[in-house]
Amino acid sequence: MELIDRNELRELMEAKGDKCISMFMPVHRDKPQTRQNNIRLKDEIQDIERRLEAGGMRTSRVREFIGPVRKLLEDGIFWQNQGDGFALFLSPETFRYYMLPLPLPEITVVADRFHIKPLLPLFSGGGRFYLLALSQNKVRFFLGTHYSLHEIELKDVPHNLEEAMKMDVDQRQLQFHTAHNAPAGRGEIVYHGQGFGYDDQKDHMLEDYFRLIDKGLHPLLNNEHVPLLIAGVEYLVPVYRKANTYPNLIGQISEGNPDILSVKELHKHAWTVMGPLFLKSQGEALTRYQNLAGNKRTSNKLEEVISEAGRGRVDTLFVALDAEKWGIYNPNTHEVTLHEERQPYDRDLLDVAAVNTLLHRGAVYPVSSEIIPGHAPLAAIFRY
């Protein structure tokens, strides 16, 4: 499964051009329904081609432009990378696609900017977390959301303690060969093997094992601010904490052996920890809105919030995932034009507000419209 990080999200939000295509689809994971994935993608491609031709693009250019997407129809391995949702972004300068651990709506947007609102649950309060399930026999690493856990293939990480000890032996031998010509008494290395005759030797091996895991996770966790949970037996967790260098390790989910737990069971345990944390952050933001309501620091008026988000004035935004408001936003004048019905090359103005809030380092909470004050499609707390 391909991950999307904050840097990639920002690149997508900042991209602009004449033809920016954003496609989202739910994904079937069980046979024989998986056949529907290709059928749905093929239908979406044909719809995009019709839109582009209706907009004046020559048929030959359309086929060339959409060519990379059509190749996915021929990639049987791609659909085996299971996820709950498929997202694709295409422009003359960009082609990216992801299988994501998030149920996504079926929607395609062609505009002068990419549409990112369906991705917001991955990057906002109630978003994602990591889970590291470890034992002496197995290491598994997951990306989690409210909906599910999806395992991430690990590279440069030992699969178990035995493999870690072999890696450690290889490293020690390399050090020995490097230092064996040193003067007597200097650079001497002594290694006592892999046996578990003494508890202190076993603890030392576990620490080395966990340091190798921590080091191998660095490429995945670099520059992330995503919470990390550990699943492991009670005596292993404090040893891993000692080896850990990731600052957002927040706790453990159980004291049992994760090797005997299914992915669904692991997710259930993890969400009992993460759910209250995410809801606490959202609840605190809503309370702050209510405390400020009635003055100029808050608003749930659509045009005002969209306009002020473009000016960088929005500190906190609540945006409805179950609503759409189509129209045009002028970034030069901050003028907002709403359309009763979606027009070609319209943008979802809720997406516009979310993107501009994030680009100005505001906080965005993607929620249902029932939660937003006044049941509006969006609401904001202003910085001033």
N, C-alpha and C positions, 0 to 999 in steps of 0.2 A: 504494500500500500504506500503510495506516495504522500509524503507529508507536505503541508504548506505552513511556512513560518511567518512571523510578523514582517520580516524584510520583504518576502515575496508579496504579502498582502499589500504592503505600502507601495511596491512597484506597480502592482495592478491598479491601485487607487490613483496613482500619479500619472498613469499612462493616459494618453488622449490621441485621438486621430479620427479620420473620416469614417472608418468602419471598425468599430470595436464590438465584437460578438461575444456575448456571455451566455453559456448554455448550462442548465442544471437539470438533472434527472434523478429520480429515485432508482435504486438498483435492486433487482431480484437476486437473491443469493442461493436459492434452492432450485435444483433441477426438478422438472423441465422448464420452470419459469425463467431460467437464465436466458433462454432464447429470446425472451421479450426485450432484453437489454439492447441487442443488435437491431431488432425491429424498431424500437423506439428511437434509437440514435439515427437510423436511416431516415425515419420520418422527419426528424428534426433537421437533418441535413437538407432534405428536399425543401422543407419550409424556408430555411435560410436562403437557399439558392433562388427560390421564387421571389423572396423579398429583395434580394440584391439585384436581380434582373429587373424587377419593377422599379427599383431606384435608379435604373439607367446603366448598370454595369453590364458589359458585354458577356455573353454566355461563355465564351472561351476564357475570359478573365475570371469569371465566377468559378469555373471548374478548376482553374489553377489555384485560386485563392483557397477554395474549400478542400483541395487535394489532400493535405495532411490529415484532415479530419476523416475523410473517406477511408484512409489507410487503417484507421482504428477498426473499421468493420471487418477487416481481414485478419486482425490480430486476436486469435483465439486465446492466447496466453493472457492478454490484458484483462479480459473479463474474469479470469481466475483469481486476480488480485482483489479479493472480496472487500467490499465496503458497503455502506448503506446509501451512499450518494455519489454521483458523478458530476464533476464540475469541469468546464472547459472554457478557455479564454483564447480568442483568436483575433488578431489584427494584422496589418501588413508587417508589423515589427515583432509580434508576439504570438507564440503558440505554446500554451501550457494546459495540462489536464491532470486531474487528480481523482483518485478513489478516496473517499473520505468517510470517517466514522460518524456520519451525520445524515439522517434522512433529509433529503433535499426536495423542494417542490419542482414540478416540471414547468420550466419557464425558460424562454430564450429572449434575450434583449439585444437589439442592434442599435447602437447609439454612438456618440462621440466619446464616451467613457465606458469602462467596464462596470458591470453591475455586481456588487459584492454583498448585498444585504443577506442573502441566504447563508453566507459564511460567518456571519457575525456571532452565532452561538459558539464558534470555536475560539473566539478571541475576546470575549467579553465576560462579564459576571455570569456564571452558569455555563462557562465554556469547557475547557479541556483540562485534563490532568494526565500525569504519567504514573504507571504502576510497574514496579520492579518486583517480580516474584522470584525468589532465589532460595536455593537449598544447596547442599553439597553435590547433588546429582543433576541439577538442572537450573538454567537461568532463562527466564522469559521476561520480555519487556513489552508493555502495552501503552497505547494511547487510548485514553478513556474520555467519554462524554457522558451526559445524562442518559444516553440511550444504550451505549454498549462499550465493550472493550475490543480493540483490534491489535493483534500482535504485530510488532515491528521486527523485521529481520535484523539481527545484530551482526556487525562485522568487527573483527579485531577484539572480540570479547570471548573469553573461555566459556564453553558450554557447561562445564562442571568442574569440580575441584581437581579431579585427576588430570584434565586437560590443562588447568592452570599450573599444576605442579610441573608438567612437562615443559610448558612455556618458561617457567621459572628456572628449571634445570638448564634449558637451552641458553637463557640469558646469563646464568652463572658460568656456564662453560665458555661462552664468548668472553666474559670478563676474565676468566682464568687464562685463556689463550692469549689475551691481550697483555696480561700482567706477568706471565710465567717467566719472562726474561728479566724481571726486576731483580735488583740486588737482594741477597739473602735477607730475610726478615722483613721485606717490604712487599706489599701487594699480594700477600699470601691469602688464598681463599680456601676455606674448608666448608664442605657441604656434607651433611649427614644423611641424605637420602629422604625417602618419602614416608617412612614408617610412622605410625601413630603410637609409639611406645610411651610417650610422655605428653601430658596435657599442655605444657608450655609450647612444645613443638607443634602440636595440633593448632593451638591458637595462632602461632606465628604463620602457619600455612594458610589458615582462614584469612588472616589479615592480608597476606600477599594475594590471595584469590580475589578478595573484595577490592583491593587496590587496582588489580587488572580490570575488573568489571567497571569500576569508577572511571578509569582512564579511557576504556573503550566507549563509554557513554558520552564522553565530551563532545564528539562531533554532532550528536543529536541534541544535546542540551545546551550547546553554546549560545550565549546571548538570549536564552529563553527565560521567562519568568513564570513558567508553568509549574504548579505544585507537583511534587513527587511523593508517592506513597511506597512503602515497602510491604511486601507479604512474605513472611518467613517465620520459622519457629522462634520461640522467645529468646533463646541464647544466641542466635545468629544476628538479630537486629542490632544490638549495641555494638557488635564487632563491625558491622557494616557502617554504622554511624561514624565510627572512628576513622574508617577509610574514606568516607564520602567527602567530596569537595564541592558538591552542588548546593548552592545556598538555599534552594527552595524545597529541600526535603522537610516535609511537615509531620510525618508520623507513619504509623503502621496500621494495617487493617485487621490483622488477626494474629493469633499466636499459634495457629496450626500449620501443618505442612502444606504449602501451596501446590505441591506436586499432585495431591489427590483431589484438588478442587478444579471444577470445570471453569471455563471462561465466564459463564453466566454467574456461577457462585462467587468468583473473584469480583465481578462487577457489582454484585449485590452488596458485598462487604465494603468495597471501595466507596460506593455511593452513600452508604450510611455515614461516612466521614466527610465526603466532599459536598454532598447535597446541602447540609446545614451551613457550611462555610459559604457556598455560593449564594444561598438565600439570605444569609446575614448581610452580605455586602449590598445586595439589591434592596433589602428592607431598610437598611440605613440610608441609602440614597433616596428612597421614597419618603421616608420620614423627614429628611432634610428638605425635600420639595414641599411637603405639607407645612413645615415650619416657616418656609419663606413665601408661601402662597399669599396672594393679595397685594404684593408689591411688584416692582418692576424686575425683580430678580428671577421670576418664573413666567412661563407661558406655555399654553398648549394650543396656540393659534398656529395653524399650519404655515401660512405664508411668512409670518414673523419668525418662527423658529428656523425655517429653511434659510431665510435671508441672513439672520444673525449667525447661523452656523458658518455660512460663507465668509463672514467677517471675522471669524475666530472668537466669537463672544460666548459660545456654548461651552460650559464646563461639564455638564452631565446631560445626557440625552436618553430618553426612553423612547424606543421606536417599536412599532407593532410589526411583528413578522407575519401576522395574518391579515394585513391590509396593504393596498397599493394605491398610490396617488400619482397619476401620470401627467406629465406636462413638460415645461421647458424652464430651465434655470439659466439666467445670464450671469456668469461669474464676474463680469466687469461692472454691471450696475446692481447686481444682487436682486434683480427683478424676477418674480416668480409668476409663471403663467400656467394655470391649471386647465386641464381638458377633461370634459365629462366622460369622453371615451378615448381610449389609447390611440394615439396617432403614430404613423411611422416615424422612427428615430426619436420618439419621446423617451424620457428617463423617468423612472420611479422616483419621485421627489423625496420620498422617505429615504431612499438610498443616497440621494444627494446630501441630505442633512447628516446622515450617519458618516459618510465619507469625509465631509468637511469637518465634522467634529473630531474624528480620529486624526486627520491630518494636522489639526491644531492641538493635538494631544489632550483632547477631552475624553471622558468616559462614556461608553455607549452600553446600554442595557437593552438587548433584544427580548421583548416580552410579548404577551398577547395584549390586544387592545383593552381587554377587561381590566388589566392591571394598571394601565396608564390613567392618571388623574383625568376625570371627565370622560373616560372611555374614548379619548381622542386617539388618532393614529400616531401622534408623537407628543412629547412634552419635554421641556428643557429647563435646566437651572443655568442662569447666565452668570458669567464671571463678575460682571459689574452692571 
